[in-house]
Amino acid sequence: MPRFALLACLLLPLVVPAAKENFPVSPAVAAVAHPASEAVGFVALFNGKDLSGWKTKGNWVYDADGTVTLKPRAGETGWQRYDAYIFTERKYRDYVLDLEFKIEPTGNSGVFFCVADPLDPVAKGIELQILDTFGLAKPGNHDCGGIIRAMAPSKNMVKAPGEWNRYTLTLKQRHLSVDFNGERTIVLDLDASPMKDRPADGHLGFQDEAKRVWYRKVRIQELK
């Protein structure tokens, strides 16, 4: 047997395939209507003029049409530039967060919540994924609508790139639900999930992955 073939045989038992992520799929439940535009108790999280009340070193821009958009700068790439994400200055606990978003083809962003440290949001926060997975038959936890490293959505509701989508995220007493384009796609008890160590209150924010993303009608209703 040639020497290189013998070496390959000796090393073969050491090659272990990567473990497949095995996060649950959210149960299918009845659709829940998104909050009406005139629903009482909601407050806009952007002031309609600028980014006051938020912190970021990324190139997030408040446009005249009322959208907050990310315009990546030359040379920016990847997702591990945490100071380029945009986060609220204050923390929130128990609320309904309602917003609309759209992405470019291959777009990627995310809605962060329960973030203890904005400079370490992946390890110390929770992400509701935004990703161009339009048409995917069986979305996983890392596809659009998933809670990354915790739960896959019950169905794929994301629209084609360039179209507006809507998330309504409700968090109350550690119970999370997400309504996605008219369907309830996430029902999750955080304390019984891999996110059980995330705080009950935390910053809210959006991910900068150096890809174009637009947000609008971002509002919150704090729950008692």
C-alpha positions as CSV (number, residue, x, y, z in Angstrom):
1,M,0.0,0.0,0.0
2,P,1.4,3.4,-0.9
3,R,2.6,5.5,2.1
4,F,0.0,8.3,1.5
5,A,-2.9,5.8,1.3
6,L,-1.8,4.1,4.5
7,L,-1.7,7.5,6.3
8,A,-5.2,8.3,5.0
9,C,-6.5,5.1,6.4
10,L,-5.0,5.7,9.8
11,L,-6.5,9.2,9.9
12,L,-9.9,8.2,8.7
13,P,-11.3,7.2,12.1
14,L,-10.4,10.7,13.4
15,V,-12.6,12.5,10.9
16,V,-15.9,13.1,12.5
17,P,-18.8,14.7,10.6
18,A,-20.0,18.0,12.0
19,A,-23.0,17.6,14.4
20,K,-26.2,18.6,12.8
21,E,-28.1,21.4,14.7
22,N,-31.2,19.9,16.2
23,F,-33.4,22.7,17.3
24,P,-37.2,22.3,17.5
25,V,-39.6,23.6,14.9
26,S,-42.3,25.9,16.4
27,P,-45.7,24.3,16.7
28,A,-48.3,25.5,14.2
29,V,-50.9,27.6,15.8
30,A,-53.8,29.8,14.7
31,A,-52.9,33.0,12.8
32,V,-52.9,36.2,14.9
33,A,-53.6,39.6,13.4
34,H,-50.8,42.2,13.5
35,P,-51.6,45.2,15.7
36,A,-53.7,47.9,14.0
37,S,-51.9,51.1,13.0
38,E,-54.0,53.0,15.6
39,A,-53.6,50.5,18.4
40,V,-53.3,52.2,21.8
41,G,-50.1,52.2,23.7
42,F,-47.6,52.0,20.9
43,V,-44.7,54.4,20.7
44,A,-42.3,54.9,17.8
45,L,-38.8,53.8,18.5
46,F,-37.4,56.3,16.0
47,N,-38.2,60.0,16.4
48,G,-38.9,60.7,12.7
49,K,-35.8,62.9,12.3
50,D,-32.6,61.1,13.3
51,L,-31.1,58.3,15.3
52,S,-31.4,59.9,18.7
53,G,-32.0,57.2,21.4
54,W,-29.9,54.7,19.5
55,K,-26.1,53.9,19.4
56,T,-24.1,52.7,16.4
57,K,-20.8,53.1,14.6
58,G,-22.3,51.6,11.5
59,N,-23.6,53.6,8.5
60,W,-27.3,53.6,9.5
61,V,-29.3,56.4,7.9
62,Y,-32.7,57.9,8.7
63,D,-34.1,58.6,5.2
64,A,-36.7,61.2,4.4
65,D,-39.3,58.6,3.5
66,G,-39.3,57.4,7.2
67,T,-37.1,54.3,6.7
68,V,-34.0,53.5,8.7
69,T,-31.6,51.9,6.2
70,L,-28.1,50.4,6.4
71,K,-25.8,51.7,3.7
72,P,-22.6,49.6,4.0
73,R,-19.3,51.5,3.5
74,A,-16.6,50.3,1.1
75,G,-14.6,47.5,2.6
76,E,-17.2,46.5,5.3
77,T,-18.0,42.8,5.4
78,G,-19.2,40.1,7.8
79,W,-21.2,40.1,10.9
80,Q,-18.6,40.3,13.7
81,R,-18.4,44.1,13.8
82,Y,-20.7,44.4,16.8
83,D,-20.3,48.2,17.3
84,A,-21.7,48.6,13.8
85,Y,-25.0,47.1,14.8
86,I,-27.6,49.6,16.0
87,F,-29.1,49.3,19.5
88,T,-31.4,51.3,21.7
89,E,-29.8,53.2,24.5
90,R,-32.3,52.0,27.1
91,K,-33.4,48.5,27.9
92,Y,-36.9,47.0,27.6
93,R,-38.7,44.3,29.5
94,D,-42.1,42.7,28.4
95,Y,-43.4,44.4,25.3
96,V,-44.8,44.1,21.8
97,L,-42.3,45.1,19.2
98,D,-43.9,45.7,15.8
99,L,-41.9,46.6,12.6
100,E,-41.5,46.1,8.9
101,F,-38.4,45.3,7.0
102,K,-37.1,44.5,3.5
103,I,-33.8,43.2,2.2
104,E,-31.8,43.0,-1.0
105,P,-31.2,39.7,-2.8
106,T,-29.0,37.5,-0.5
107,G,-29.8,40.0,2.2
108,N,-29.0,39.3,5.8
109,S,-29.8,41.2,9.1
110,G,-31.5,40.4,12.3
111,V,-33.7,41.8,15.1
112,F,-31.9,41.5,18.4
113,F,-33.6,41.6,21.8
114,C,-32.9,40.7,25.5
115,V,-29.3,42.0,24.8
116,A,-27.3,42.4,28.0
117,D,-24.2,43.7,26.2
118,P,-24.5,45.5,22.7
119,L,-20.8,44.7,22.1
120,D,-21.4,41.0,22.5
121,P,-25.0,40.5,21.3
122,V,-24.7,37.0,19.8
123,A,-23.6,35.5,23.1
124,K,-25.5,37.9,25.3
125,G,-28.7,38.4,23.4
126,I,-31.4,36.8,21.2
127,E,-31.7,37.1,17.4
128,L,-34.8,36.8,15.3
129,Q,-33.3,36.1,11.9
130,I,-33.7,38.2,8.8
131,L,-32.3,36.4,5.7
132,D,-33.1,35.9,2.0
133,T,-34.5,32.4,2.2
134,F,-37.5,33.1,0.0
135,G,-39.0,29.9,-1.3
136,L,-37.2,27.6,1.1
137,A,-39.5,24.6,1.9
138,K,-38.4,23.8,5.4
139,P,-36.7,26.7,7.2
140,G,-34.4,26.1,10.1
141,N,-33.5,28.2,13.1
142,H,-31.0,30.1,11.1
143,D,-33.4,30.9,8.2
144,C,-35.7,33.9,8.1
145,G,-38.2,33.9,11.0
146,G,-36.0,31.6,13.1
147,I,-34.7,32.3,16.6
148,I,-31.1,31.5,16.0
149,R,-29.8,28.5,18.1
150,A,-33.2,28.0,19.6
151,M,-36.2,27.4,17.3
152,A,-37.1,27.1,13.6
153,P,-40.3,28.9,12.4
154,S,-43.4,26.8,11.8
155,K,-43.4,27.9,8.2
156,N,-41.5,30.1,5.7
157,M,-43.3,33.4,5.4
158,V,-40.6,35.6,4.0
159,K,-41.4,37.5,0.8
160,A,-39.1,38.0,-2.2
161,P,-36.2,40.4,-1.8
162,G,-37.4,44.0,-2.3
163,E,-40.8,43.4,-0.7
164,W,-41.8,44.6,2.7
165,N,-42.3,42.0,5.5
166,R,-43.7,42.4,9.0
167,Y,-42.7,41.1,12.4
168,T,-44.7,41.4,15.6
169,L,-42.6,40.1,18.5
170,T,-44.3,39.7,21.8
171,L,-42.3,39.0,25.0
172,K,-44.1,38.6,28.3
173,Q,-42.9,36.9,31.4
174,R,-40.3,35.0,29.3
175,H,-42.8,33.7,26.8
176,L,-42.0,34.7,23.3
177,S,-44.2,34.7,20.2
178,V,-43.5,36.0,16.7
179,D,-46.1,36.9,14.1
180,F,-44.6,36.9,10.6
181,N,-46.6,38.3,7.7
182,G,-49.9,37.3,9.2
183,E,-48.9,33.9,10.7
184,R,-47.8,33.0,14.2
185,T,-44.5,31.2,13.4
186,I,-42.7,31.2,16.7
187,V,-44.1,30.1,20.2
188,L,-41.2,29.6,22.7
189,D,-40.7,29.5,26.4
190,L,-37.3,31.1,26.8
191,D,-36.7,29.5,30.1
192,A,-37.1,26.0,28.5
193,S,-34.8,26.9,25.6
194,P,-31.1,27.4,24.9
195,M,-31.8,31.1,25.5
196,K,-32.7,30.6,29.2
197,D,-29.6,32.5,30.3
198,R,-30.5,35.7,28.5
199,P,-31.8,38.5,30.7
200,A,-35.5,39.3,31.1
201,D,-34.7,42.9,30.1
202,G,-32.2,44.2,27.5
203,H,-31.4,46.4,24.6
204,L,-33.2,46.1,21.2
205,G,-31.3,46.4,17.9
206,F,-30.7,45.4,14.3
207,Q,-27.7,43.6,12.8
208,D,-25.2,45.2,10.4
209,E,-24.0,42.4,8.1
210,A,-22.8,44.9,5.5
211,K,-25.8,44.2,3.3
212,R,-28.6,46.6,2.5
213,V,-31.6,46.3,4.8
214,W,-34.5,48.7,5.4
215,Y,-36.7,49.1,8.5
216,R,-39.8,51.2,9.0
217,K,-42.8,51.6,11.3
218,V,-40.7,50.4,14.2
219,R,-42.8,50.8,17.4
220,I,-43.1,49.3,20.8
221,Q,-45.9,48.8,23.4
222,E,-44.6,48.1,26.8
223,L,-46.5,45.5,28.8
224,K,-47.3,45.7,32.5
